[in-house]
Amino acid sequence: MKIDARTMEWIRKPKACTVTADSVEIVTEPFTDLWQRTYYHFRNDNAPVLQMSTAEQFFSFVVKTEFDTKVRYDQSGIIMYLDCDNWLKASVEYENDQIQRLGSVVTNHGYSDWASADIDASIKSVWFRFSRREDDFCIESSFDGVTFQQMRICHVFHAGEEITFGVYACSAEDSSFRARFTDMELTECKWPAHDGQQPDEIL
């Protein structure tokens, strides 16, 4: 099912943005970011987020992001933002003119982590796929929108029955860039059920 972006809702709407039925453009503002405590020992919670909500327990959300990032920590991607202490995101984050980080952050109980892999700085578009199986989540990425590679499997403790998810972009340093999101779609869950070891019995 194609998503009409006009039905989504802003958390911290940016000063410059354009939302149509099939695209979202965000012009980031300087010193905007999402991070909680770990390693850096600071808390940032001021990035713009555009989300929708669902209580569906099994689904996948796909979106393409295009970006003209140029300063360290410029980033755009997908997010499930529940509150300031509980969320996850996946993005491409600019590092320098040689590499950028294809990464994901999971924040539980007010502490963030970061898992990343280096990709070439010349890449200017990526597809992300976010899948839910109850309280567990899978994040995948693709450079062609066809073949997706797993980035992360995680658990979010405060996901609850209804979650909110969508897209975001921000510039953690003194920077601004344009991020564009298209091809937003909800599908049946593309993350198959595990077919190996059986779950532990609950005593």
PyMOL CGO cylinders between C-alpha atoms (Angstrom):
from pymol import cmd
from pymol.cgo import CYLINDER

trace = [
    CYLINDER, 0.00, 0.00, 0.00, 1.37, 3.37, -1.03, 0.3, 1, 1, 1, 1, 1, 1,
    CYLINDER, 1.37, 3.37, -1.03, 1.54, 5.92, 1.79, 0.3, 1, 1, 1, 1, 1, 1,
    CYLINDER, 1.54, 5.92, 1.79, 0.07, 9.38, 1.34, 0.3, 1, 1, 1, 1, 1, 1,
    CYLINDER, 0.07, 9.38, 1.34, 2.66, 11.49, 3.17, 0.3, 1, 1, 1, 1, 1, 1,
    CYLINDER, 2.66, 11.49, 3.17, 0.07, 14.21, 3.76, 0.3, 1, 1, 1, 1, 1, 1,
    CYLINDER, 0.07, 14.21, 3.76, -1.59, 11.93, 6.34, 0.3, 1, 1, 1, 1, 1, 1,
    CYLINDER, -1.59, 11.93, 6.34, 1.60, 11.74, 8.45, 0.3, 1, 1, 1, 1, 1, 1,
    CYLINDER, 1.60, 11.74, 8.45, 2.23, 14.00, 11.43, 0.3, 1, 1, 1, 1, 1, 1,
    CYLINDER, 2.23, 14.00, 11.43, 5.21, 16.12, 12.40, 0.3, 1, 1, 1, 1, 1, 1,
    CYLINDER, 5.21, 16.12, 12.40, 7.22, 16.04, 15.59, 0.3, 1, 1, 1, 1, 1, 1,
    CYLINDER, 7.22, 16.04, 15.59, 9.21, 19.29, 15.51, 0.3, 1, 1, 1, 1, 1, 1,
    CYLINDER, 9.21, 19.29, 15.51, 8.21, 20.44, 12.04, 0.3, 1, 1, 1, 1, 1, 1,
    CYLINDER, 8.21, 20.44, 12.04, 11.20, 22.10, 10.29, 0.3, 1, 1, 1, 1, 1, 1,
    CYLINDER, 11.20, 22.10, 10.29, 11.04, 25.66, 9.05, 0.3, 1, 1, 1, 1, 1, 1,
    CYLINDER, 11.04, 25.66, 9.05, 11.58, 24.55, 5.44, 0.3, 1, 1, 1, 1, 1, 1,
    CYLINDER, 11.58, 24.55, 5.44, 9.77, 21.45, 4.21, 0.3, 1, 1, 1, 1, 1, 1,
    CYLINDER, 9.77, 21.45, 4.21, 7.46, 20.29, 1.45, 0.3, 1, 1, 1, 1, 1, 1,
    CYLINDER, 7.46, 20.29, 1.45, 5.02, 17.40, 1.77, 0.3, 1, 1, 1, 1, 1, 1,
    CYLINDER, 5.02, 17.40, 1.77, 2.99, 16.01, -1.13, 0.3, 1, 1, 1, 1, 1, 1,
    CYLINDER, 2.99, 16.01, -1.13, 1.08, 12.77, -1.50, 0.3, 1, 1, 1, 1, 1, 1,
    CYLINDER, 1.08, 12.77, -1.50, 4.17, 10.89, -2.67, 0.3, 1, 1, 1, 1, 1, 1,
    CYLINDER, 4.17, 10.89, -2.67, 7.20, 12.86, -1.47, 0.3, 1, 1, 1, 1, 1, 1,
    CYLINDER, 7.20, 12.86, -1.47, 8.67, 14.65, 1.53, 0.3, 1, 1, 1, 1, 1, 1,
    CYLINDER, 8.67, 14.65, 1.53, 11.47, 17.23, 1.41, 0.3, 1, 1, 1, 1, 1, 1,
    CYLINDER, 11.47, 17.23, 1.41, 13.23, 18.49, 4.52, 0.3, 1, 1, 1, 1, 1, 1,
    CYLINDER, 13.23, 18.49, 4.52, 15.79, 21.25, 4.64, 0.3, 1, 1, 1, 1, 1, 1,
    CYLINDER, 15.79, 21.25, 4.64, 17.69, 20.58, 7.83, 0.3, 1, 1, 1, 1, 1, 1,
    CYLINDER, 17.69, 20.58, 7.83, 18.58, 23.17, 10.41, 0.3, 1, 1, 1, 1, 1, 1,
    CYLINDER, 18.58, 23.17, 10.41, 21.99, 23.42, 12.14, 0.3, 1, 1, 1, 1, 1, 1,
    CYLINDER, 21.99, 23.42, 12.14, 22.61, 21.66, 15.45, 0.3, 1, 1, 1, 1, 1, 1,
    CYLINDER, 22.61, 21.66, 15.45, 19.66, 19.25, 15.18, 0.3, 1, 1, 1, 1, 1, 1,
    CYLINDER, 19.66, 19.25, 15.18, 20.15, 15.63, 16.19, 0.3, 1, 1, 1, 1, 1, 1,
    CYLINDER, 20.15, 15.63, 16.19, 18.86, 12.58, 18.05, 0.3, 1, 1, 1, 1, 1, 1,
    CYLINDER, 18.86, 12.58, 18.05, 21.15, 10.95, 20.62, 0.3, 1, 1, 1, 1, 1, 1,
    CYLINDER, 21.15, 10.95, 20.62, 20.94, 9.95, 24.27, 0.3, 1, 1, 1, 1, 1, 1,
    CYLINDER, 20.94, 9.95, 24.27, 23.91, 9.88, 26.67, 0.3, 1, 1, 1, 1, 1, 1,
    CYLINDER, 23.91, 9.88, 26.67, 26.11, 6.95, 25.62, 0.3, 1, 1, 1, 1, 1, 1,
    CYLINDER, 26.11, 6.95, 25.62, 29.80, 7.77, 25.01, 0.3, 1, 1, 1, 1, 1, 1,
    CYLINDER, 29.80, 7.77, 25.01, 29.23, 11.45, 24.20, 0.3, 1, 1, 1, 1, 1, 1,
    CYLINDER, 29.23, 11.45, 24.20, 27.45, 12.05, 27.54, 0.3, 1, 1, 1, 1, 1, 1,
    CYLINDER, 27.45, 12.05, 27.54, 25.04, 14.58, 26.06, 0.3, 1, 1, 1, 1, 1, 1,
    CYLINDER, 25.04, 14.58, 26.06, 21.38, 14.44, 25.11, 0.3, 1, 1, 1, 1, 1, 1,
    CYLINDER, 21.38, 14.44, 25.11, 20.03, 15.76, 21.80, 0.3, 1, 1, 1, 1, 1, 1,
    CYLINDER, 20.03, 15.76, 21.80, 16.34, 15.49, 20.97, 0.3, 1, 1, 1, 1, 1, 1,
    CYLINDER, 16.34, 15.49, 20.97, 15.49, 18.19, 18.44, 0.3, 1, 1, 1, 1, 1, 1,
    CYLINDER, 15.49, 18.19, 18.44, 15.49, 16.59, 14.97, 0.3, 1, 1, 1, 1, 1, 1,
    CYLINDER, 15.49, 16.59, 14.97, 12.36, 16.89, 12.80, 0.3, 1, 1, 1, 1, 1, 1,
    CYLINDER, 12.36, 16.89, 12.80, 10.40, 13.66, 12.44, 0.3, 1, 1, 1, 1, 1, 1,
    CYLINDER, 10.40, 13.66, 12.44, 7.43, 12.90, 10.18, 0.3, 1, 1, 1, 1, 1, 1,
    CYLINDER, 7.43, 12.90, 10.18, 5.53, 9.79, 11.29, 0.3, 1, 1, 1, 1, 1, 1,
    CYLINDER, 5.53, 9.79, 11.29, 2.42, 7.66, 11.03, 0.3, 1, 1, 1, 1, 1, 1,
    CYLINDER, 2.42, 7.66, 11.03, 1.02, 5.21, 13.58, 0.3, 1, 1, 1, 1, 1, 1,
    CYLINDER, 1.02, 5.21, 13.58, -0.21, 1.64, 13.54, 0.3, 1, 1, 1, 1, 1, 1,
    CYLINDER, -0.21, 1.64, 13.54, -1.09, -1.17, 15.92, 0.3, 1, 1, 1, 1, 1, 1,
    CYLINDER, -1.09, -1.17, 15.92, -0.36, -3.76, 13.22, 0.3, 1, 1, 1, 1, 1, 1,
    CYLINDER, -0.36, -3.76, 13.22, 2.05, -6.34, 14.66, 0.3, 1, 1, 1, 1, 1, 1,
    CYLINDER, 2.05, -6.34, 14.66, 3.55, -7.66, 11.40, 0.3, 1, 1, 1, 1, 1, 1,
    CYLINDER, 3.55, -7.66, 11.40, 4.44, -5.33, 8.52, 0.3, 1, 1, 1, 1, 1, 1,
    CYLINDER, 4.44, -5.33, 8.52, 7.25, -3.69, 6.55, 0.3, 1, 1, 1, 1, 1, 1,
    CYLINDER, 7.25, -3.69, 6.55, 7.76, -0.02, 5.74, 0.3, 1, 1, 1, 1, 1, 1,
    CYLINDER, 7.76, -0.02, 5.74, 9.92, 0.95, 2.74, 0.3, 1, 1, 1, 1, 1, 1,
    CYLINDER, 9.92, 0.95, 2.74, 11.20, 4.38, 1.74, 0.3, 1, 1, 1, 1, 1, 1,
    CYLINDER, 11.20, 4.38, 1.74, 13.84, 5.84, -0.57, 0.3, 1, 1, 1, 1, 1, 1,
    CYLINDER, 13.84, 5.84, -0.57, 15.92, 8.77, 0.70, 0.3, 1, 1, 1, 1, 1, 1,
    CYLINDER, 15.92, 8.77, 0.70, 18.01, 11.09, -1.49, 0.3, 1, 1, 1, 1, 1, 1,
    CYLINDER, 18.01, 11.09, -1.49, 20.39, 13.59, 0.10, 0.3, 1, 1, 1, 1, 1, 1,
    CYLINDER, 20.39, 13.59, 0.10, 23.07, 16.19, -0.62, 0.3, 1, 1, 1, 1, 1, 1,
    CYLINDER, 23.07, 16.19, -0.62, 24.90, 15.86, 2.69, 0.3, 1, 1, 1, 1, 1, 1,
    CYLINDER, 24.90, 15.86, 2.69, 28.22, 17.67, 2.97, 0.3, 1, 1, 1, 1, 1, 1,
    CYLINDER, 28.22, 17.67, 2.97, 29.17, 18.24, 6.64, 0.3, 1, 1, 1, 1, 1, 1,
    CYLINDER, 29.17, 18.24, 6.64, 30.01, 15.66, 9.31, 0.3, 1, 1, 1, 1, 1, 1,
    CYLINDER, 30.01, 15.66, 9.31, 26.93, 14.06, 10.91, 0.3, 1, 1, 1, 1, 1, 1,
    CYLINDER, 26.93, 14.06, 10.91, 24.48, 15.28, 8.23, 0.3, 1, 1, 1, 1, 1, 1,
    CYLINDER, 24.48, 15.28, 8.23, 22.00, 12.38, 8.11, 0.3, 1, 1, 1, 1, 1, 1,
    CYLINDER, 22.00, 12.38, 8.11, 18.65, 11.21, 6.74, 0.3, 1, 1, 1, 1, 1, 1,
    CYLINDER, 18.65, 11.21, 6.74, 16.70, 8.00, 7.01, 0.3, 1, 1, 1, 1, 1, 1,
    CYLINDER, 16.70, 8.00, 7.01, 13.92, 6.12, 8.80, 0.3, 1, 1, 1, 1, 1, 1,
    CYLINDER, 13.92, 6.12, 8.80, 12.85, 6.29, 12.41, 0.3, 1, 1, 1, 1, 1, 1,
    CYLINDER, 12.85, 6.29, 12.41, 10.49, 4.81, 14.97, 0.3, 1, 1, 1, 1, 1, 1,
    CYLINDER, 10.49, 4.81, 14.97, 10.24, 7.61, 17.52, 0.3, 1, 1, 1, 1, 1, 1,
    CYLINDER, 10.24, 7.61, 17.52, 8.20, 6.68, 20.61, 0.3, 1, 1, 1, 1, 1, 1,
    CYLINDER, 8.20, 6.68, 20.61, 9.49, 9.30, 23.05, 0.3, 1, 1, 1, 1, 1, 1,
    CYLINDER, 9.49, 9.30, 23.05, 12.79, 11.00, 23.87, 0.3, 1, 1, 1, 1, 1, 1,
    CYLINDER, 12.79, 11.00, 23.87, 14.15, 7.90, 25.66, 0.3, 1, 1, 1, 1, 1, 1,
    CYLINDER, 14.15, 7.90, 25.66, 12.89, 5.15, 23.37, 0.3, 1, 1, 1, 1, 1, 1,
    CYLINDER, 12.89, 5.15, 23.37, 13.38, 5.07, 19.61, 0.3, 1, 1, 1, 1, 1, 1,
    CYLINDER, 13.38, 5.07, 19.61, 15.35, 3.57, 16.76, 0.3, 1, 1, 1, 1, 1, 1,
    CYLINDER, 15.35, 3.57, 16.76, 16.67, 5.07, 13.54, 0.3, 1, 1, 1, 1, 1, 1,
    CYLINDER, 16.67, 5.07, 13.54, 18.65, 4.05, 10.45, 0.3, 1, 1, 1, 1, 1, 1,
    CYLINDER, 18.65, 4.05, 10.45, 20.37, 6.51, 8.16, 0.3, 1, 1, 1, 1, 1, 1,
    CYLINDER, 20.37, 6.51, 8.16, 23.24, 7.47, 5.93, 0.3, 1, 1, 1, 1, 1, 1,
    CYLINDER, 23.24, 7.47, 5.93, 25.47, 9.87, 7.87, 0.3, 1, 1, 1, 1, 1, 1,
    CYLINDER, 25.47, 9.87, 7.87, 28.15, 11.99, 6.22, 0.3, 1, 1, 1, 1, 1, 1,
    CYLINDER, 28.15, 11.99, 6.22, 31.67, 11.65, 7.59, 0.3, 1, 1, 1, 1, 1, 1,
    CYLINDER, 31.67, 11.65, 7.59, 34.07, 13.18, 5.02, 0.3, 1, 1, 1, 1, 1, 1,
    CYLINDER, 34.07, 13.18, 5.02, 34.60, 13.38, 1.27, 0.3, 1, 1, 1, 1, 1, 1,
    CYLINDER, 34.60, 13.38, 1.27, 35.70, 9.72, 1.15, 0.3, 1, 1, 1, 1, 1, 1,
    CYLINDER, 35.70, 9.72, 1.15, 33.24, 7.85, 3.37, 0.3, 1, 1, 1, 1, 1, 1,
    CYLINDER, 33.24, 7.85, 3.37, 29.87, 8.05, 5.05, 0.3, 1, 1, 1, 1, 1, 1,
    CYLINDER, 29.87, 8.05, 5.05, 28.27, 5.80, 7.66, 0.3, 1, 1, 1, 1, 1, 1,
    CYLINDER, 28.27, 5.80, 7.66, 25.40, 3.48, 6.85, 0.3, 1, 1, 1, 1, 1, 1,
    CYLINDER, 25.40, 3.48, 6.85, 24.20, 2.98, 10.38, 0.3, 1, 1, 1, 1, 1, 1,
    CYLINDER, 24.20, 2.98, 10.38, 21.50, 2.34, 12.92, 0.3, 1, 1, 1, 1, 1, 1,
    CYLINDER, 21.50, 2.34, 12.92, 20.85, 3.56, 16.45, 0.3, 1, 1, 1, 1, 1, 1,
    CYLINDER, 20.85, 3.56, 16.45, 18.64, 1.88, 19.05, 0.3, 1, 1, 1, 1, 1, 1,
    CYLINDER, 18.64, 1.88, 19.05, 17.74, 3.87, 22.15, 0.3, 1, 1, 1, 1, 1, 1,
    CYLINDER, 17.74, 3.87, 22.15, 16.24, 2.02, 25.11, 0.3, 1, 1, 1, 1, 1, 1,
    CYLINDER, 16.24, 2.02, 25.11, 15.59, 3.63, 28.51, 0.3, 1, 1, 1, 1, 1, 1,
    CYLINDER, 15.59, 3.63, 28.51, 17.48, 6.79, 27.50, 0.3, 1, 1, 1, 1, 1, 1,
    CYLINDER, 17.48, 6.79, 27.50, 20.72, 5.21, 26.27, 0.3, 1, 1, 1, 1, 1, 1,
    CYLINDER, 20.72, 5.21, 26.27, 21.70, 5.07, 22.59, 0.3, 1, 1, 1, 1, 1, 1,
    CYLINDER, 21.70, 5.07, 22.59, 24.01, 2.75, 20.72, 0.3, 1, 1, 1, 1, 1, 1,
    CYLINDER, 24.01, 2.75, 20.72, 25.37, 2.99, 17.18, 0.3, 1, 1, 1, 1, 1, 1,
    CYLINDER, 25.37, 2.99, 17.18, 26.21, 0.23, 14.69, 0.3, 1, 1, 1, 1, 1, 1,
    CYLINDER, 26.21, 0.23, 14.69, 27.63, 1.30, 11.34, 0.3, 1, 1, 1, 1, 1, 1,
    CYLINDER, 27.63, 1.30, 11.34, 29.48, 0.31, 8.19, 0.3, 1, 1, 1, 1, 1, 1,
    CYLINDER, 29.48, 0.31, 8.19, 31.48, 2.59, 5.92, 0.3, 1, 1, 1, 1, 1, 1,
    CYLINDER, 31.48, 2.59, 5.92, 30.18, 3.24, 2.41, 0.3, 1, 1, 1, 1, 1, 1,
    CYLINDER, 30.18, 3.24, 2.41, 31.48, 5.47, -0.35, 0.3, 1, 1, 1, 1, 1, 1,
    CYLINDER, 31.48, 5.47, -0.35, 30.77, 9.18, -0.01, 0.3, 1, 1, 1, 1, 1, 1,
    CYLINDER, 30.77, 9.18, -0.01, 29.60, 9.33, -3.64, 0.3, 1, 1, 1, 1, 1, 1,
    CYLINDER, 29.60, 9.33, -3.64, 26.39, 7.41, -2.78, 0.3, 1, 1, 1, 1, 1, 1,
    CYLINDER, 26.39, 7.41, -2.78, 23.50, 9.88, -2.66, 0.3, 1, 1, 1, 1, 1, 1,
    CYLINDER, 23.50, 9.88, -2.66, 20.43, 7.66, -2.34, 0.3, 1, 1, 1, 1, 1, 1,
    CYLINDER, 20.43, 7.66, -2.34, 19.49, 4.61, -0.27, 0.3, 1, 1, 1, 1, 1, 1,
    CYLINDER, 19.49, 4.61, -0.27, 16.31, 2.59, 0.30, 0.3, 1, 1, 1, 1, 1, 1,
    CYLINDER, 16.31, 2.59, 0.30, 15.50, 1.52, 3.83, 0.3, 1, 1, 1, 1, 1, 1,
    CYLINDER, 15.50, 1.52, 3.83, 13.11, -1.22, 4.95, 0.3, 1, 1, 1, 1, 1, 1,
    CYLINDER, 13.11, -1.22, 4.95, 11.80, -1.32, 8.52, 0.3, 1, 1, 1, 1, 1, 1,
    CYLINDER, 11.80, -1.32, 8.52, 9.97, -4.49, 9.56, 0.3, 1, 1, 1, 1, 1, 1,
    CYLINDER, 9.97, -4.49, 9.56, 8.04, -5.35, 12.69, 0.3, 1, 1, 1, 1, 1, 1,
    CYLINDER, 8.04, -5.35, 12.69, 7.33, -8.72, 14.26, 0.3, 1, 1, 1, 1, 1, 1,
    CYLINDER, 7.33, -8.72, 14.26, 5.52, -7.77, 17.48, 0.3, 1, 1, 1, 1, 1, 1,
    CYLINDER, 5.52, -7.77, 17.48, 8.13, -6.13, 19.77, 0.3, 1, 1, 1, 1, 1, 1,
    CYLINDER, 8.13, -6.13, 19.77, 11.11, -7.06, 17.59, 0.3, 1, 1, 1, 1, 1, 1,
    CYLINDER, 11.11, -7.06, 17.59, 12.33, -5.10, 14.59, 0.3, 1, 1, 1, 1, 1, 1,
    CYLINDER, 12.33, -5.10, 14.59, 14.56, -5.56, 11.57, 0.3, 1, 1, 1, 1, 1, 1,
    CYLINDER, 14.56, -5.56, 11.57, 16.25, -2.81, 9.57, 0.3, 1, 1, 1, 1, 1, 1,
    CYLINDER, 16.25, -2.81, 9.57, 17.52, -3.41, 6.04, 0.3, 1, 1, 1, 1, 1, 1,
    CYLINDER, 17.52, -3.41, 6.04, 19.02, -1.22, 3.32, 0.3, 1, 1, 1, 1, 1, 1,
    CYLINDER, 19.02, -1.22, 3.32, 19.35, -1.33, -0.45, 0.3, 1, 1, 1, 1, 1, 1,
    CYLINDER, 19.35, -1.33, -0.45, 21.18, 0.64, -3.11, 0.3, 1, 1, 1, 1, 1, 1,
    CYLINDER, 21.18, 0.64, -3.11, 18.75, -0.32, -5.90, 0.3, 1, 1, 1, 1, 1, 1,
    CYLINDER, 18.75, -0.32, -5.90, 15.40, -0.77, -4.15, 0.3, 1, 1, 1, 1, 1, 1,
    CYLINDER, 15.40, -0.77, -4.15, 15.34, -4.45, -5.09, 0.3, 1, 1, 1, 1, 1, 1,
    CYLINDER, 15.34, -4.45, -5.09, 18.02, -6.31, -3.14, 0.3, 1, 1, 1, 1, 1, 1,
    CYLINDER, 18.02, -6.31, -3.14, 17.98, -5.53, 0.59, 0.3, 1, 1, 1, 1, 1, 1,
    CYLINDER, 17.98, -5.53, 0.59, 20.70, -6.39, 3.08, 0.3, 1, 1, 1, 1, 1, 1,
    CYLINDER, 20.70, -6.39, 3.08, 20.15, -6.80, 6.79, 0.3, 1, 1, 1, 1, 1, 1,
    CYLINDER, 20.15, -6.80, 6.79, 21.60, -4.06, 8.99, 0.3, 1, 1, 1, 1, 1, 1,
    CYLINDER, 21.60, -4.06, 8.99, 20.17, -4.93, 12.37, 0.3, 1, 1, 1, 1, 1, 1,
    CYLINDER, 20.17, -4.93, 12.37, 17.70, -6.98, 14.43, 0.3, 1, 1, 1, 1, 1, 1,
    CYLINDER, 17.70, -6.98, 14.43, 16.67, -5.44, 17.74, 0.3, 1, 1, 1, 1, 1, 1,
    CYLINDER, 16.67, -5.44, 17.74, 14.11, -5.28, 20.54, 0.3, 1, 1, 1, 1, 1, 1,
    CYLINDER, 14.11, -5.28, 20.54, 12.51, -2.04, 21.73, 0.3, 1, 1, 1, 1, 1, 1,
    CYLINDER, 12.51, -2.04, 21.73, 11.23, -2.45, 25.27, 0.3, 1, 1, 1, 1, 1, 1,
    CYLINDER, 11.23, -2.45, 25.27, 8.53, 0.24, 25.15, 0.3, 1, 1, 1, 1, 1, 1,
    CYLINDER, 8.53, 0.24, 25.15, 7.16, -0.46, 21.69, 0.3, 1, 1, 1, 1, 1, 1,
    CYLINDER, 7.16, -0.46, 21.69, 3.75, -1.43, 23.04, 0.3, 1, 1, 1, 1, 1, 1,
    CYLINDER, 3.75, -1.43, 23.04, 0.87, -2.31, 20.75, 0.3, 1, 1, 1, 1, 1, 1,
    CYLINDER, 0.87, -2.31, 20.75, 0.76, 0.94, 18.75, 0.3, 1, 1, 1, 1, 1, 1,
    CYLINDER, 0.76, 0.94, 18.75, 3.96, 2.44, 17.37, 0.3, 1, 1, 1, 1, 1, 1,
    CYLINDER, 3.96, 2.44, 17.37, 4.83, 5.54, 15.38, 0.3, 1, 1, 1, 1, 1, 1,
    CYLINDER, 4.83, 5.54, 15.38, 7.35, 5.45, 12.55, 0.3, 1, 1, 1, 1, 1, 1,
    CYLINDER, 7.35, 5.45, 12.55, 8.42, 7.40, 9.49, 0.3, 1, 1, 1, 1, 1, 1,
    CYLINDER, 8.42, 7.40, 9.49, 11.31, 9.56, 8.27, 0.3, 1, 1, 1, 1, 1, 1,
    CYLINDER, 11.31, 9.56, 8.27, 13.73, 12.15, 9.64, 0.3, 1, 1, 1, 1, 1, 1,
    CYLINDER, 13.73, 12.15, 9.64, 16.72, 14.28, 8.65, 0.3, 1, 1, 1, 1, 1, 1,
    CYLINDER, 16.72, 14.28, 8.65, 19.05, 16.47, 10.69, 0.3, 1, 1, 1, 1, 1, 1,
    CYLINDER, 19.05, 16.47, 10.69, 22.41, 18.25, 10.82, 0.3, 1, 1, 1, 1, 1, 1,
    CYLINDER, 22.41, 18.25, 10.82, 24.21, 17.81, 14.13, 0.3, 1, 1, 1, 1, 1, 1,
    CYLINDER, 24.21, 17.81, 14.13, 26.85, 20.44, 13.35, 0.3, 1, 1, 1, 1, 1, 1,
    CYLINDER, 26.85, 20.44, 13.35, 26.66, 23.91, 11.77, 0.3, 1, 1, 1, 1, 1, 1,
    CYLINDER, 26.66, 23.91, 11.77, 25.17, 22.70, 8.50, 0.3, 1, 1, 1, 1, 1, 1,
    CYLINDER, 25.17, 22.70, 8.50, 22.05, 22.45, 6.37, 0.3, 1, 1, 1, 1, 1, 1,
    CYLINDER, 22.05, 22.45, 6.37, 21.13, 20.16, 3.48, 0.3, 1, 1, 1, 1, 1, 1,
    CYLINDER, 21.13, 20.16, 3.48, 18.09, 18.95, 1.56, 0.3, 1, 1, 1, 1, 1, 1,
    CYLINDER, 18.09, 18.95, 1.56, 16.75, 15.42, 2.09, 0.3, 1, 1, 1, 1, 1, 1,
    CYLINDER, 16.75, 15.42, 2.09, 14.03, 13.94, -0.11, 0.3, 1, 1, 1, 1, 1, 1,
    CYLINDER, 14.03, 13.94, -0.11, 11.90, 10.88, 0.67, 0.3, 1, 1, 1, 1, 1, 1,
    CYLINDER, 11.90, 10.88, 0.67, 9.86, 8.99, -1.94, 0.3, 1, 1, 1, 1, 1, 1,
    CYLINDER, 9.86, 8.99, -1.94, 8.45, 5.53, -2.69, 0.3, 1, 1, 1, 1, 1, 1,
    CYLINDER, 8.45, 5.53, -2.69, 6.97, 5.17, 0.79, 0.3, 1, 1, 1, 1, 1, 1,
    CYLINDER, 6.97, 5.17, 0.79, 5.05, 1.94, 1.06, 0.3, 1, 1, 1, 1, 1, 1,
    CYLINDER, 5.05, 1.94, 1.06, 3.54, -0.44, 3.63, 0.3, 1, 1, 1, 1, 1, 1,
    CYLINDER, 3.54, -0.44, 3.63, 3.61, -4.15, 2.78, 0.3, 1, 1, 1, 1, 1, 1,
    CYLINDER, 3.61, -4.15, 2.78, 3.15, -7.50, 4.42, 0.3, 1, 1, 1, 1, 1, 1,
    CYLINDER, 3.15, -7.50, 4.42, 6.08, -8.32, 6.68, 0.3, 1, 1, 1, 1, 1, 1,
    CYLINDER, 6.08, -8.32, 6.68, 9.12, -9.05, 4.50, 0.3, 1, 1, 1, 1, 1, 1,
    CYLINDER, 9.12, -9.05, 4.50, 11.06, -10.30, 7.53, 0.3, 1, 1, 1, 1, 1, 1,
    CYLINDER, 11.06, -10.30, 7.53, 10.28, -14.03, 7.64, 0.3, 1, 1, 1, 1, 1, 1,
    CYLINDER, 10.28, -14.03, 7.64, 9.61, -15.88, 10.86, 0.3, 1, 1, 1, 1, 1, 1,
    CYLINDER, 9.61, -15.88, 10.86, 12.62, -17.66, 12.36, 0.3, 1, 1, 1, 1, 1, 1,
    CYLINDER, 12.62, -17.66, 12.36, 12.80, -21.31, 11.26, 0.3, 1, 1, 1, 1, 1, 1,
    CYLINDER, 12.80, -21.31, 11.26, 15.63, -22.54, 13.52, 0.3, 1, 1, 1, 1, 1, 1,
    CYLINDER, 15.63, -22.54, 13.52, 15.74, -23.16, 17.27, 0.3, 1, 1, 1, 1, 1, 1,
    CYLINDER, 15.74, -23.16, 17.27, 12.35, -23.12, 18.93, 0.3, 1, 1, 1, 1, 1, 1,
    CYLINDER, 12.35, -23.12, 18.93, 11.55, -20.42, 21.52, 0.3, 1, 1, 1, 1, 1, 1,
    CYLINDER, 11.55, -20.42, 21.52, 12.30, -21.15, 25.17, 0.3, 1, 1, 1, 1, 1, 1,
    CYLINDER, 12.30, -21.15, 25.17, 9.35, -22.31, 27.24, 0.3, 1, 1, 1, 1, 1, 1,
    CYLINDER, 9.35, -22.31, 27.24, 7.98, -19.72, 29.64, 0.3, 1, 1, 1, 1, 1, 1,
    CYLINDER, 7.98, -19.72, 29.64, 7.86, -21.24, 33.12, 0.3, 1, 1, 1, 1, 1, 1,
]
cmd.load_cgo(trace, "trace")
